Amino acid sequence: MIVFALGFAYVCFGVAMLFCLYRVVFAPGIADRVLALDTMTINAIALLTLFGIDKGTGMYFEASLLFAMVGFISTVAYGKFMLRGDIIE
């Protein structure tokens, strides 16, 4: 039963990644593209977590935590760059 649930979750998050990729390419503004990239980061974290559940190892959970930290910092840095034109004050 867990195999079918994991397969369904893989498909759902894979389709969500494709929709976000479409939004990154064809978005009308920069803020929409940043938001789509942030959503892609969240979907990638979910896929890493699902893969860790599937394989039964904790290494992928640590990788998803690191990916979450890097994704958050990059989103904040890009938002700060859009507002001020400078990342470091």
N, CA and C atoms as an extended XYZ file, in Angstrom:
267
Properties=species:S:1:pos:R:3:atomname:S:1:resname:S:1:resid:I:1 pbc="F F F"
N         0.814       -1.192        0.000 N   MET     1
C         0.000        0.000        0.000 CA  MET     1
C         0.862        1.262        0.000 C   MET     1
N         1.962        1.254        0.754 N   ILE     2
C         2.838        2.430        0.798 CA  ILE     2
C         3.512        2.656       -0.549 C   ILE     2
N         3.718        1.586       -1.301 N   VAL     3
C         4.346        1.715       -2.617 CA  VAL     3
C         3.453        2.525       -3.549 C   VAL     3
N         2.162        2.261       -3.521 N   PHE     4
C         1.230        3.007       -4.368 CA  PHE     4
C         1.119        4.463       -3.922 C   PHE     4
N         1.124        4.700       -2.627 N   ALA     5
C         1.053        6.067       -2.114 CA  ALA     5
C         2.305        6.855       -2.495 C   ALA     5
N         3.468        6.215       -2.390 N   LEU     6
C         4.704        6.889       -2.782 CA  LEU     6
C         4.727        7.164       -4.282 C   LEU     6
N         4.268        6.211       -5.072 N   GLY     7
C         4.207        6.421       -6.523 CA  GLY     7
C         3.288        7.574       -6.891 C   GLY     7
N         2.132        7.641       -6.248 N   PHE     8
C         1.197        8.728       -6.493 CA  PHE     8
C         1.799       10.069       -6.080 C   PHE     8
N         2.501       10.099       -4.961 N   ALA     9
C         3.130       11.336       -4.491 CA  ALA     9
C         4.262       11.766       -5.427 C   ALA     9
N         5.044       10.802       -5.933 N   TYR    10
C         6.090       11.129       -6.903 CA  TYR    10
C         5.487       11.798       -8.137 C   TYR    10
N         4.394       11.239       -8.636 N   VAL    11
C         3.748       11.791       -9.834 CA  VAL    11
C         3.207       13.189       -9.549 C   VAL    11
N         2.548       13.359       -8.408 N   CYS    12
C         1.975       14.668       -8.076 CA  CYS    12
C         3.046       15.742       -7.953 C   CYS    12
N         4.118       15.456       -7.248 N   PHE    13
C         5.171       16.453       -7.089 CA  PHE    13
C         5.960       16.650       -8.377 C   PHE    13
N         6.079       15.617       -9.198 N   GLY    14
C         6.721       15.777      -10.503 CA  GLY    14
C         5.929       16.692      -11.417 C   GLY    14
N         4.609       16.523      -11.427 N   VAL    15
C         3.755       17.408      -12.230 CA  VAL    15
C         3.806       18.833      -11.686 C   VAL    15
N         3.837       18.979      -10.383 N   ALA    16
C         3.948       20.313       -9.791 CA  ALA    16
C         5.262       20.984      -10.181 C   ALA    16
N         6.346       20.202      -10.256 N   MET    17
C         7.623       20.758      -10.690 CA  MET    17
C         7.548       21.219      -12.141 C   MET    17
N         6.862       20.469      -12.983 N   LEU    18
C         6.711       20.871      -14.386 CA  LEU    18
C         5.897       22.153      -14.513 C   LEU    18
N         4.838       22.290      -13.718 N   PHE    19
C         4.047       23.517      -13.737 CA  PHE    19
C         4.877       24.713      -13.273 C   PHE    19
N         5.701       24.504      -12.254 N   CYS    20
C         6.560       25.587      -11.773 CA  CYS    20
C         7.622       25.948      -12.814 C   CYS    20
N         8.147       24.947      -13.494 N   LEU    21
C         9.119       25.213      -14.546 CA  LEU    21
C         8.489       26.027      -15.673 C   LEU    21
N         7.255       25.720      -16.017 N   TYR    22
C         6.532       26.504      -17.022 CA  TYR    22
C         6.375       27.946      -16.548 C   TYR    22
N         6.069       28.123      -15.271 N   ARG    23
C         5.881       29.471      -14.728 CA  ARG    23
C         7.206       30.234      -14.684 C   ARG    23
N         8.310       29.544      -14.461 N   VAL    24
C         9.611       30.209      -14.463 CA  VAL    24
C         9.929       30.730      -15.865 C   VAL    24
N         9.613       29.947      -16.872 N   VAL    25
C         9.953       30.329      -18.241 CA  VAL    25
C         9.007       31.398      -18.779 C   VAL    25
N         7.711       31.263      -18.528 N   PHE    26
C         6.725       32.139      -19.145 CA  PHE    26
C         6.038       33.098      -18.169 C   PHE    26
N         6.698       33.487      -17.122 N   ALA    27
C         6.095       34.406      -16.145 CA  ALA    27
C         6.169       35.839      -16.661 C   ALA    27
N         5.173       36.667      -16.335 N   PRO    28
C         5.198       38.050      -16.818 CA  PRO    28
C         6.190       38.952      -16.087 C   PRO    28
N         6.525       38.632      -14.848 N   GLY    29
C         7.422       39.507      -14.092 CA  GLY    29
C         8.480       38.729      -13.335 C   GLY    29
N         9.452       39.466      -12.825 N   ILE    30
C        10.550       38.847      -12.075 CA  ILE    30
C        10.057       38.256      -10.762 C   ILE    30
N         9.146       38.937      -10.092 N   ALA    31
C         8.652       38.431       -8.809 CA  ALA    31
C         7.930       37.099       -8.981 C   ALA    31
N         7.209       36.929      -10.087 N   ASP    32
C         6.547       35.658      -10.358 CA  ASP    32
C         7.555       34.542      -10.571 C   ASP    32
N         8.652       34.862      -11.204 N   ARG    33
C         9.691       33.849      -11.445 CA  ARG    33
C        10.384       33.438      -10.148 C   ARG    33
N        10.626       34.409       -9.284 N   VAL    34
C        11.241       34.100       -7.981 CA  VAL    34
C        10.313       33.222       -7.154 C   VAL    34
N         9.036       33.544       -7.172 N   LEU    35
C         8.064       32.741       -6.434 CA  LEU    35
C         7.972       31.318       -7.003 C   LEU    35
N         8.040       31.192       -8.325 N   ALA    36
C         8.014       29.866       -8.940 CA  ALA    36
C         9.277       29.073       -8.586 C   ALA    36
N        10.412       29.729       -8.546 N   LEU    37
C        11.646       29.037       -8.143 CA  LEU    37
C        11.595       28.600       -6.692 C   LEU    37
N        11.009       29.421       -5.838 N   ASP    38
C        10.861       29.049       -4.437 CA  ASP    38
C         9.924       27.856       -4.304 C   ASP    38
N         8.870       27.834       -5.080 N   THR    39
C         7.950       26.694       -5.052 CA  THR    39
C         8.622       25.441       -5.604 C   THR    39
N         9.474       25.605       -6.606 N   MET    40
C        10.234       24.454       -7.104 CA  MET    40
C        11.170       23.902       -6.036 C   MET    40
N        11.741       24.782       -5.228 N   THR    41
C        12.592       24.335       -4.129 CA  THR    41
C        11.794       23.506       -3.123 C   THR    41
N        10.589       23.961       -2.815 N   ILE    42
C         9.738       23.220       -1.879 CA  ILE    42
C         9.364       21.860       -2.454 C   ILE    42
N         9.057       21.814       -3.750 N   ASN    43
C         8.732       20.532       -4.387 CA  ASN    43
C         9.944       19.600       -4.423 C   ASN    43
N        11.128       20.149       -4.635 N   ALA    44
C        12.335       19.320       -4.626 CA  ALA    44
C        12.606       18.765       -3.229 C   ALA    44
N        12.338       19.560       -2.204 N   ILE    45
C        12.486       19.087       -0.824 CA  ILE    45
C        11.517       17.931       -0.569 C   ILE    45
N        10.286       18.079       -1.058 N   ALA    46
C         9.301       17.009       -0.886 CA  ALA    46
C         9.724       15.749       -1.622 C   ALA    46
N        10.274       15.895       -2.828 N   LEU    47
C        10.740       14.719       -3.568 CA  LEU    47
C        11.909       14.040       -2.873 C   LEU    47
N        12.824       14.825       -2.318 N   LEU    48
C        13.938       14.233       -1.560 CA  LEU    48
C        13.433       13.487       -0.326 C   LEU    48
N        12.460       14.053        0.347 N   THR    49
C        11.892       13.397        1.525 CA  THR    49
C        11.178       12.104        1.144 C   THR    49
N        10.425       12.145        0.058 N   LEU    50
C         9.764       10.927       -0.414 CA  LEU    50
C        10.777        9.855       -0.793 C   LEU    50
N        11.877       10.270       -1.427 N   PHE    51
C        12.909        9.306       -1.799 CA  PHE    51
C        13.564        8.711       -0.559 C   PHE    51
N        13.729        9.524        0.484 N   GLY    52
C        14.267        9.007        1.740 CA  GLY    52
C        13.331        8.013        2.397 C   GLY    52
N        12.022        8.263        2.325 N   ILE    53
C        11.051        7.305        2.855 CA  ILE    53
C        11.083        6.025        2.042 C   ILE    53
N        11.194        6.169        0.729 N   ASP    54
C        11.215        5.009       -0.162 CA  ASP    54
C        12.436        4.130        0.079 C   ASP    54
N        13.592        4.738        0.254 N   LYS    55
C        14.830        3.972        0.461 CA  LYS    55
C        15.062        3.576        1.916 C   LYS    55
N        14.393        4.242        2.836 N   GLY    56
C        14.527        3.888        4.247 CA  GLY    56
C        15.821        4.348        4.884 C   GLY    56
N        16.359        5.454        4.435 N   THR    57
C        17.593        5.976        4.995 CA  THR    57
C        17.405        7.437        5.394 C   THR    57
N        18.171        7.880        6.366 N   GLY    58
C        18.049        9.236        6.855 CA  GLY    58
C        18.920       10.242        6.134 C   GLY    58
N        19.751        9.769        5.218 N   MET    59
C        20.658       10.657        4.508 CA  MET    59
C        19.888       11.672        3.651 C   MET    59
N        18.795       11.258        3.064 N   TYR    60
C        18.021       12.150        2.203 CA  TYR    60
C        17.265       13.201        3.009 C   TYR    60
N        16.948       12.895        4.255 N   PHE    61
C        16.308       13.883        5.113 CA  PHE    61
C        17.279       15.015        5.449 C   PHE    61
N        18.540       14.653        5.676 N   GLU    62
C        19.552       15.675        5.924 CA  GLU    62
C        19.805       16.510        4.678 C   GLU    62
N        19.801       15.866        3.525 N   ALA    63
C        19.980       16.593        2.268 CA  ALA    63
C        18.816       17.544        2.019 C   ALA    63
N        17.601       17.120        2.347 N   SER    64
C        16.456       18.001        2.155 CA  SER    64
C        16.501       19.177        3.127 C   SER    64
N        17.023       18.971        4.317 N   LEU    65
C        17.177       20.072        5.266 CA  LEU    65
C        18.189       21.096        4.754 C   LEU    65
N        19.311       20.631        4.234 N   LEU    66
C        20.304       21.542        3.669 CA  LEU    66
C        19.749       22.277        2.452 C   LEU    66
N        18.995       21.574        1.628 N   PHE    67
C        18.387       22.186        0.450 CA  PHE    67
C        17.373       23.248        0.858 C   PHE    67
N        16.653       23.006        1.944 N   ALA    68
C        15.691       23.989        2.441 CA  ALA    68
C        16.394       25.249        2.922 C   ALA    68
N        17.506       25.087        3.619 N   MET    69
C        18.237       26.257        4.103 CA  MET    69
C        18.809       27.076        2.953 C   MET    69
N        19.392       26.406        1.977 N   VAL    70
C        19.961       27.108        0.833 CA  VAL    70
C        18.861       27.784        0.012 C   VAL    70
N        17.734       27.115       -0.158 N   GLY    71
C        16.625       27.694       -0.901 CA  GLY    71
C        16.061       28.924       -0.220 C   GLY    71
N        15.940       28.883        1.093 N   PHE    72
C        15.427       30.037        1.835 CA  PHE    72
C        16.373       31.218        1.733 C   PHE    72
N        17.658       30.971        1.922 N   ILE    73
C        18.640       32.051        1.869 CA  ILE    73
C        18.703       32.659        0.472 C   ILE    73
N        18.626       31.825       -0.561 N   SER    74
C        18.685       32.365       -1.917 CA  SER    74
C        17.442       33.183       -2.244 C   SER    74
N        16.276       32.776       -1.767 N   THR    75
C        15.058       33.549       -2.006 CA  THR    75
C        15.114       34.893       -1.292 C   THR    75
N        15.583       34.903       -0.066 N   VAL    76
C        15.705       36.160        0.684 CA  VAL    76
C        16.737       37.076        0.024 C   VAL    76
N        17.851       36.509       -0.416 N   ALA    77
C        18.885       37.320       -1.045 CA  ALA    77
C        18.389       37.920       -2.359 C   ALA    77
N        17.660       37.141       -3.137 N   TYR    78
C        17.172       37.671       -4.410 CA  TYR    78
C        16.086       38.722       -4.190 C   TYR    78
N        15.243       38.510       -3.192 N   GLY    79
C        14.246       39.521       -2.858 CA  GLY    79
C        14.882       40.820       -2.396 C   GLY    79
N        15.930       40.705       -1.604 N   LYS    80
C        16.649       41.890       -1.140 CA  LYS    80
C        17.332       42.600       -2.311 C   LYS    80
N        17.846       41.826       -3.254 N   PHE    81
C        18.475       42.410       -4.433 CA  PHE    81
C        17.452       43.149       -5.290 C   PHE    81
N        16.253       42.590       -5.394 N   MET    82
C        15.204       43.249       -6.186 CA  MET    82
C        14.762       44.560       -5.543 C   MET    82
N        14.710       44.607       -4.229 N   LEU    83
C        14.260       45.818       -3.549 CA  LEU    83
C        15.327       46.913       -3.518 C   LEU    83
N        16.554       46.533       -3.193 N   ARG    84
C        17.587       47.540       -2.955 CA  ARG    84
C        18.657       47.604       -4.040 C   ARG    84
N        18.793       46.560       -4.820 N   GLY    85
C        19.868       46.545       -5.815 CA  GLY    85
C        21.192       46.125       -5.238 C   GLY    85
N        21.203       45.746       -3.951 N   ASP    86
C        22.440       45.336       -3.281 CA  ASP    86
C        22.085       44.268       -2.261 C   ASP    86
N        22.885       43.230       -2.178 N   ILE    87
C        22.606       42.136       -1.249 CA  ILE    87
C        23.252       42.418        0.109 C   ILE    87
N        24.504       42.837        0.096 N   ILE    88
C        25.239       43.099        1.332 CA  ILE    88
C        25.196       44.593        1.608 C   ILE    88
N        24.784       44.925        2.817 N   GLU    89
C        24.667       46.361        3.174 CA  GLU    89
C        25.983       46.938        3.592 C   GLU    89
